[in-house]
Amino acid sequence: MNSTGSVGISAMKPCCRILISCTNSSFFGYPPGKFTRLLNNLSKLHSDSVQSRRIFGSSCPIDSRRSSFSGYSSNLGQSRAFWSCCGVGGIRGGSVVANVASDFRSHSTSTVDSNVNDKNFERIYIQGGINVKPLVIERIEKAEDLGIDGVSLENGLTLNIEDFKDLREVDNSIKKKEVSEIEKEAWGLLRNSVVNYCGNPVGTVAANDPADKQLLNYDQVFIRDFIPSALAFLLNGEAEIVKNFLLHTLQLQSWEKTVDFYCPGQGLMPASFKVRTVPLDGGEGAFEEVLDPDFGEAAIGRVAPVDSGLWWIILLRAYGKITGDYALQQRVDVQTGIRLILNLCLADGFDMFPTLLVTDGSCMIDRRMGIHGHPLEIQALFYSALRCSREMLTVNDSTKNLVMAVNNRLSALSFHIREYYWLDLKKINEIYRYKTEEYSTDAINKFNIYPDQIPCWLVDWISDDGGYFIGNLQPAHMDFRFFTLGNLWSVISSLGTSRQNEGILNLIGAKWEDLVAQMPLKICFPSLEYDEWRIITGSDPKNTPWSYHNGGSWPTLLWQFTLACIKMRRPELARRAIDLAEKRLSVDQWPEYYDTRSGRFIGKQARLHQTWTVAGFLSSKMLLNNPEMASLLFWEEDYELLETCICALNKTSGSKCSRGSARSKVLV
């Protein structure tokens, strides 16, 4: 440590970061001089070698006794390695903790980005770490009011108040309202849900209901469930838990997965993971913590989580945008992780369309609900992840082909969804007059949709100035249900045109009693009933009409709705939905979902203290109060993509594309 008290940074990224607890004039009980020597000694522990990203079970840097652990998983029929750290006697050192166990895994060979200095590396952590209460700034005292010229520090340095004169200019602008009681309660629940691994926060459990006797997998950290939690922490200035989560899940991506002797594609992200404490052989009282992931081999129906990798990429971009720490994206291991996910998604197959072909239950709707094929939710997240990757990928000789593939897929996917998934009154009337059995490259009814498929409820339901993207499209089949998550992400990512995005919010506003009612927001509308329910869900007792995934109301969708409303300059819709939720969520103990057509009842099997319900509410409030932060998380129209030739725009096969026609077609 030099005379100014700053920490020197070498070209190699450090293995661990010291979290400093401010207690009186000492650090962790050490006087300043002794603590300086401690820092110097710790800096000698940094390894000069770059670790291979395929090493498993490496020890955490906090304790030399930590080792790998290999356990036998009977359901997989193979030995599987657990990422682990260990301690002795159940007591973990609490004074100095490693920032991320994975930092030693593979370091970027590039120089350290300057952004890492400003918000993250030299952060001072108040005692209690992640459990501190959210900061509420009421006002900044002026120096002359306090009669203070400067602040003397014990090391002889003086902080001149005049150096902070810029803060005076924003005295009025940064005043914040007192945090409400429901927000304080929500923050308490969110912090109580935090999961620690090797002394560091790495995620939040799905639910933390103290009365729940059957935890099932609700005590695990789910990638999709953690997204609103991560956003809440990022918006509150607490980025470390998000960074830890991103790096630890990245390590789990590398594991060998086998289900019934078959290995799924490299790059698959787990649906969830759990921190387990396992006793060590031969050591009395010794234990180690291990990360035990689930890639779908333990899930209902044994379905791989297609959306996990897409959410991971979206969160990685959000972390960089909010914190300014773009160095994380540039790390070699992170770049490799992005490429593995993209390679898995962009792999050649038999499909004729740019959309991703998936099985039922491979996303938030993780039970049989008739969404197999090309569900909108996956396509919207896929498009968002491609746009994120386009921003974050380092372009060089080894990635230029991948970048080209990303650009081509973005262009084709955007056209396909806008042209074939969009539904409004004009499109319904067009389908109503479709000719069928057209065998031609010039066919109008390209998917051979039969007009009798148009459901009776739809004709009178859709508003004059509204529209939406249908839930699914396959040969001779259109799923006319309104799926909220897919439509919201179409707005957020600009998968739809500006007119289509506006139409989606117009429809939600016009059909408020159907899509919001007493609790925002319906996961889909309408529900499957009678024979449809029996045939499509297999008589699923959890997905009965207007319950759970079959038309249930999910408060966690609130933050995505808020983000879409802010983008389209309709904050009044978001505020109206937040006010509705705020009246009930705390009273109802933050349920996972609500039942009945109006969302009046707490879900019959809903967990209470559901973390993404809590986090979704907090994120919505913060986004609405800080629209400039929200603007970092959505995308505007990408005009470069419109310059890409799209062959599907031409009526005649084999003719060259017109960039002018592409622009006129997309910008409607």
Disulfide bonds with the S-S distance in Angstrom:
Cys85-Cys198 2.08
